[in-house]
Amino acid sequence: MYAYLDNAATTMLSPAAKAAMLPLFDEVYGNPSSLHCYGRQASFALQSARERVAACLNADPAEITFTSGGSEADNQAIFSAAMQGAKAVNGVDGGRKHIISTQIEHHAVLHYLKALESEGFEITLLPVEPGTGLVRTSDLEAALTDGTCLVTVMMANNEIGTIQPITEIARLCRARKIPFHTDAVQAVGHIPVDVKALGVDMLSLAAHKFHGPKGAGALYCRRGSVPLRPVLLGGAQERGRRAGTENLPAIAGMAAALEEAISGLPKESARITGYRDQLINHLSKINRAHLNGDRASRLPGSVSFCFEGLEGESLLLLLDARGIAASSGSACTSGSLEPSHVLLALGRPHEIAHGSLRLSLSRYTSQAEIDHALAAIPPVVEYLRGMSPVWENIMKEERGI
């Protein structure tokens, strides 16, 4: 059998999402901006999808802007807040050009912040607790200044699954009237996400992380918080917030997938958490295995380990040969030879961070897949360590030789 345990990278398209998409390829194929009957049909479908996505997040439909995915949504949120902070008032620089984030954000955030830094913005990347990856709210509070124009902290990490104290962070920001954005790409569809209860100003999501299609995402922006600025210029689609004809089939598939994920969340979350804990409990028994991320504040389907004395790439290749799809971290950096910036931020040394394994589950994950993984991973780790001079040296040190 083959076990697909790389759902944090992408998920299988659900039958419900596929069914919602098909009519929009050959029946309702008009441009939502057109005034004729075909355009009106498409416009109705677009508005319906917007209302459904908004309802899943407890948002107003007017607060939802459709994007090509999470990266674009992150970029637009950061760009909008940055430009608002630096906006000239009566010909004088606004003076708010300080942005706070964390060392473990997705590169969609970190790379954009790096670009802004080259344009004169001051960027503060907060450290996280060693091992757990949790952000300390006391660190955030100490970093806030009168010049802070944005705080952006991901809701759940894509590599280690740690869930951040978003409500507390939002409360701190709201008290200082500082916009707060959260990258919730890994969270939406997997844990309850209520934008009003969380108190966030902006939130990003991507359809393909909860069994929707690739190429569709959304940015929630609370009414009256940050004036959204388009990062794509051209037409007046999405109420002037994003140029380009909307990808209606993908948007409809996203709405259907999100509704399906939300409706089955309590039951599926409990089942997937059980699978997750099986993996953690069994893999923790491997000698010198290190669990990455917080044990309690963790996504239901996220497992991340570092195994001393081996290379993650070799581990992945051998697991693939044995019918297990996994990853060593973010799919966006899988071609890099450098260890994960997330694991380094957790305090893992380079040589240990290189031996990482990420297993991520979905509602389609079965007990048979978990059993298959647990039967395969320990002997593969042992086999690789048997050929590793690094592991041999570790064992000599352990025996005092």
GULO-798626 format. One line per 4 residues: for each residue x, y, z of C-alpha. Coordinates in pm, whole numbers. Layout:
N
X Y Z ~ ...
END
This chain:
401
0 0 0 ~ 99 366 -26 ~ 47 606 264 ~ 10 973 173
127 1159 484 ~ 221 1495 332 ~ -108 1680 363 ~ 57 1996 496
210 2031 149 ~ -119 1978 -30 ~ -435 1770 0 ~ -640 1556 -233
-930 1737 -399 ~ -1251 1628 -228 ~ -1539 1488 -436 ~ -1761 1770 -307
-1515 2034 -425 ~ -1479 1866 -764 ~ -1856 1846 -806 ~ -1891 2216 -730
-1625 2306 -985 ~ -1738 2103 -1289 ~ -2049 2307 -1388 ~ -1841 2626 -1389
-1617 2494 -1666 ~ -1885 2430 -1928 ~ -2223 2555 -1802 ~ -2171 2875 -1603
-1860 2989 -1790 ~ -1923 3361 -1824 ~ -1707 3640 -1687 ~ -1852 3766 -1355
-1785 4124 -1469 ~ -1997 4092 -1786 ~ -2346 4243 -1791 ~ -2520 3978 -2003
-2699 3671 -1869 ~ -2385 3454 -1875 ~ -2201 3715 -1673 ~ -2489 3747 -1428
-2491 3371 -1372 ~ -2118 3377 -1303 ~ -2153 3681 -1078 ~ -2423 3504 -878
-2198 3199 -836 ~ -1910 3421 -726 ~ -2122 3601 -466 ~ -2260 3272 -341
-1907 3139 -287 ~ -1808 3461 -109 ~ -2105 3432 126 ~ -2028 3067 201
-1660 3127 274 ~ -1751 3425 493 ~ -2005 3219 687 ~ -1742 2953 761
-1519 3219 915 ~ -1800 3419 1084 ~ -1715 3714 861 ~ -1913 3951 643
-1900 3866 269 ~ -1768 4216 192 ~ -1467 4135 412 ~ -1354 3849 185
-1120 3904 -110 ~ -1041 3607 -332 ~ -675 3551 -422 ~ -462 3291 -598
-364 3135 -265 ~ -207 3193 73 ~ 113 3357 -48 ~ -72 3629 -237
-307 3685 55 ~ -10 3721 293 ~ 163 3962 56 ~ -145 4179 14
-213 4197 387 ~ 145 4301 467 ~ 169 4543 176 ~ -159 4714 268
-68 4764 633 ~ 285 4878 546 ~ 166 5138 297 ~ -96 5263 539
164 5297 814 ~ 407 5485 592 ~ 137 5702 437 ~ 222 6071 432
-9 6292 638 ~ -20 6660 536 ~ 297 6605 337 ~ 482 6451 634
594 6087 643 ~ 352 5887 852 ~ 645 5754 1051 ~ 497 5411 1124
733 5178 945 ~ 794 4907 1203 ~ 661 4553 1150 ~ 673 4267 1401
665 3900 1304 ~ 835 3577 1416 ~ 1137 3375 1315 ~ 922 3075 1213
685 3234 962 ~ 627 3093 615 ~ 857 3237 350 ~ 558 3413 192
577 3641 496 ~ 951 3641 565 ~ 1056 3714 206 ~ 806 3997 176
927 4148 502 ~ 1284 4125 375 ~ 1181 4320 64 ~ 1018 4588 280
1329 4609 495 ~ 1527 4704 185 ~ 1275 4985 135 ~ 1341 5137 476
1102 4945 702 ~ 1224 4818 1038 ~ 1150 4447 1086 ~ 1150 4269 1424
1138 3889 1415 ~ 1045 3753 1756 ~ 1215 3439 1885 ~ 1010 3139 1991
1034 2905 2287 ~ 1297 2636 2232 ~ 1146 2305 2130 ~ 783 2419 2129
792 2709 1884 ~ 545 2912 2088 ~ 563 3291 2072 ~ 584 3460 2410
329 3740 2433 ~ 562 3919 2673 ~ 822 3938 2393 ~ 563 4083 2160
447 4340 2412 ~ 806 4451 2472 ~ 867 4488 2097 ~ 563 4709 2026
642 5074 1961 ~ 454 5385 1857 ~ 594 5323 1508 ~ 458 4969 1473
222 4953 1178 ~ 162 4576 1168 ~ 200 4256 1365 ~ 184 3935 1160
201 3599 1336 ~ 95 3269 1181 ~ -187 3081 1349 ~ -31 2737 1308
313 2651 1179 ~ 336 2456 856 ~ 636 2249 965 ~ 588 2172 1333
214 2229 1381 ~ 241 2459 1683 ~ -71 2672 1733 ~ 2 3026 1851
-196 3225 2114 ~ -367 3431 1846 ~ -648 3567 2065 ~ -401 3703 2320
-182 3855 2049 ~ -485 4017 1887 ~ -589 4163 2222 ~ -247 4323 2270
-256 4471 1921 ~ -612 4596 1953 ~ -525 4778 2277 ~ -248 4965 2092
-461 5013 1776 ~ -206 4819 1571 ~ -335 4604 1280 ~ -286 4231 1330
-262 3977 1048 ~ -242 3600 1085 ~ -139 3348 822 ~ -400 3080 890
-324 2868 583 ~ -249 2557 790 ~ -524 2623 1043 ~ -842 2688 843
-1036 2368 792 ~ -840 2188 1064 ~ -924 2380 1382 ~ -1211 2621 1459
-1142 2963 1306 ~ -1384 3243 1399 ~ -1241 3580 1297 ~ -1464 3772 1537
-1378 3553 1835 ~ -1008 3567 1748 ~ -1014 3946 1712 ~ -783 3950 1409
-785 4229 1152 ~ -665 4021 857 ~ -641 3646 794 ~ -506 3444 501
-619 3100 382 ~ -555 2861 92 ~ -800 2609 -53 ~ -559 2325 -127
-478 2280 241 ~ -833 2159 319 ~ -913 1948 11 ~ -996 2236 -218
-821 2314 -549 ~ -479 2467 -591 ~ -471 2826 -711 ~ -748 2958 -486
-725 3143 -158 ~ -877 3432 31 ~ -787 3726 249 ~ -1022 3830 526
-992 4199 616 ~ -1208 4332 897 ~ -1423 4622 790 ~ -1270 4952 906
-928 4808 989 ~ -678 4830 701 ~ -761 4975 356 ~ -661 4690 125
-431 4784 -160 ~ -409 4563 -468 ~ -81 4390 -546 ~ -214 4311 -894
-318 4611 -1099 ~ -545 4613 -1402 ~ -919 4566 -1375 ~ -1160 4650 -1096
-1239 4294 -992 ~ -1286 4209 -623 ~ -1417 4562 -562 ~ -1088 4705 -683
-881 4496 -442 ~ -740 4247 -694 ~ -721 4281 -1071 ~ -780 3980 -1294
-1084 3773 -1387 ~ -1175 3557 -1089 ~ -1093 3185 -1109 ~ -1456 3094 -1053
-1430 2712 -1067 ~ -1150 2714 -809 ~ -1332 2963 -588 ~ -1650 2752 -593
-1445 2442 -514 ~ -1284 2624 -223 ~ -1622 2722 -78 ~ -1752 2365 -104
-1435 2218 49 ~ -1439 2465 338 ~ -1803 2399 418 ~ -1735 2026 415
-1429 2062 638 ~ -1613 2280 889 ~ -1919 2056 907 ~ -1717 1748 1000
-1455 1922 1210 ~ -1533 1799 1566 ~ -1554 1431 1473 ~ -1266 1430 1227
-1042 1634 1453 ~ -1079 1379 1732 ~ -1005 1088 1498 ~ -704 1253 1336
-567 1360 1675 ~ -577 996 1778 ~ -370 900 1474 ~ -129 1186 1543
-77 1075 1901 ~ -14 716 1789 ~ 265 839 1565 ~ 414 1064 1832
401 800 2105 ~ 561 529 1891 ~ 825 742 1717 ~ 926 899 2049
1058 556 2150 ~ 1329 572 1883 ~ 1664 650 2042 ~ 1756 1020 2012
1432 1118 1843 ~ 1322 1475 1915 ~ 962 1589 1879 ~ 940 1934 1723
665 2170 1834 ~ 441 2200 2136 ~ 290 1872 2255 ~ -46 2021 2352
-100 2334 2141 ~ -69 2147 1814 ~ -264 2088 1494 ~ -459 1760 1497
-271 1614 1201 ~ 85 1745 1243 ~ 386 1535 1348 ~ 747 1654 1324
1058 1476 1448 ~ 1432 1514 1423 ~ 1636 1193 1429 ~ 2002 1230 1521
2267 1073 1301 ~ 2097 1076 962 ~ 1999 1299 670 ~ 1632 1380 613
1663 1349 235 ~ 1785 988 255 ~ 1505 911 500 ~ 1242 1050 265
1374 858 -36 ~ 1377 527 149 ~ 1031 588 291 ~ 903 668 -57
1047 338 -180 ~ 849 169 97 ~ 525 342 3 ~ 519 641 238
492 1002 119 ~ 633 1243 376 ~ 850 1555 385 ~ 1130 1707 587
959 2043 625 ~ 791 2304 408 ~ 716 2194 51 ~ 811 2546 -61
1175 2486 38 ~ 1209 2115 -38 ~ 1485 2182 -293 ~ 1705 2361 -42
2009 2194 114 ~ 1990 2426 414 ~ 1820 2304 733 ~ 1477 2442 810
1474 2794 951 ~ 1187 2682 1173 ~ 1389 2401 1333 ~ 1690 2629 1379
1463 2882 1552 ~ 1353 2603 1787 ~ 1716 2566 1890 ~ 1792 2249 1697
2160 2235 1594 ~ 2228 2217 1219 ~ 2334 1853 1232 ~ 2012 1752 1409
1783 1978 1204 ~ 1907 1802 888 ~ 1752 1476 1010 ~ 1392 1596 1018
1071 1420 918 ~ 725 1576 885 ~ 414 1359 873 ~ 86 1541 814
-258 1382 813 ~ -601 1459 668 ~ -955 1335 701 ~ -876 1077 432
-592 928 638 ~ -667 572 752 ~ -552 352 1038 ~ -390 124 782
-170 413 664 ~ -66 490 1021 ~ 18 124 1085 ~ 217 111 761
418 418 860 ~ 488 291 1209 ~ 608 -41 1071 ~ 840 124 820
995 429 987 ~ 1190 272 1281 ~ 1375 13 1068 ~ 1456 275 802
1601 503 1069 ~ 1802 211 1208 ~ 1926 116 860 ~ 2045 469 780
2214 504 1116 ~ 2395 177 1053 ~ 2573 342 760 ~ 2632 676 931
2973 767 1074 ~ 2800 1054 1253 ~ 2575 808 1438 ~ 2876 589 1515
3047 884 1680 ~ 2731 969 1876 ~ 2718 613 2010 ~ 3089 619 2101
3036 940 2297 ~ 2733 788 2468 ~ 2940 486 2575 ~ 3231 708 2679
3466 563 2422
END
